[in-house]
């Protein structure tokens, strides 16, 4: 099963660093870095509002545990957003490439 993992980061430098590491280590086939979003959330009893970037991480289910652990190691947030969504359908050739590109090294 292939997954898209959502992860917000505080800025482009952090996002690129995490993205490069995940792809280099074979934990992700591709990571898109989307700028320009604002997150509104409750943290430690306060409503916070901060600019962030979103990582769209494409991986497969078998790589997810290592990917989640690696994000926690690399991410500056105490509790980073890491949410995985199953890809129900997709271009078969793309999904095969995704699987072939996420072999744990």
N, C-alpha and C positions, 0 to 999 in steps of 0.2 A: 504494500500500500504506500502510495506517495503522499507527502504532506506539504502544506504551506505553513510555515511558522512565522507568527507575527512577533516582532520585538521592537519596542521603542528605545531610542538612545538619545542622549542629550545634544548631540551635534554630529556633523559630518565626519570629523576625525575619528571619533569613537566608532561610528558606524562602519567606516571604511576599514578600520583596523579589525573589527570583529568579522566583517564580511570576508576580508582577505584570508584571515586565519581559518575560518570555517571551510572555505573552498579549498585552500591549500591542503588542509588536513583531510579532505575527502568527506567531511561531515555534511556538506551542502554542495549541490550541483551548481547553484546560482543564487545570488543574493542581490535584490534590488534595494537601493537606498532612496527613499522618497522624502524630500525635504518639505518644510512649510506646513507642518501641522501643529495644532495647539492641543495639549492634553489637559483636561480638567478632571481632577480626581481627589479623593479623600485620602490623606496620609497623616497618621498620628493625630487624628481628631480635627484636622484642619482641611479646608478645601483649598487645594493648590491649583495653579494654572501656569503651565510652562510650555515654551516652544520645544518641540522635539522633532526627530526624524524617525521614520518607520523603516525597519528592515523587513522585506518579504523574502523569507528563506525557503528555498525549495530543497527538500530532502526526502528520504524514505524512512518508513517506520523503524526499520532495523537500526538506523543511525541516530534516531531521536534521543535515546538516553545519553549517549556521549555528547551529542550536540547541546542538549540542555545543560549538562555539567560544564561544558566548555564555555557556554555563554555566561554562566554564573561566575566562572573564574575570570573572565575578561571584562565583564560589565561593571561600570562604576556604581550602579544603584545597589542598595542593600537588598531590594526585592525587585529584580527586573521583570518586565512583562515578557513572558514566554508562553504563547498560546498556539497550539497546533491544530490545524484544520485538515481533515482528510480531503484529498482530491478524488471526487467521485468519478469524474470523467475528464478526458483530455486527449489530445492528439497522441495516438499510440507511439509514434516515433519519438515524440518529445518525452513521454513518460519512460520509454526504454532508455533514452539518453540520460535522463535524470537518474535512473537506477544505476546505470553503468558509471556515472560520474560520482556517485556517493558510495564508494567502496572504502571502508575503513582502512587507513594506511598504518 
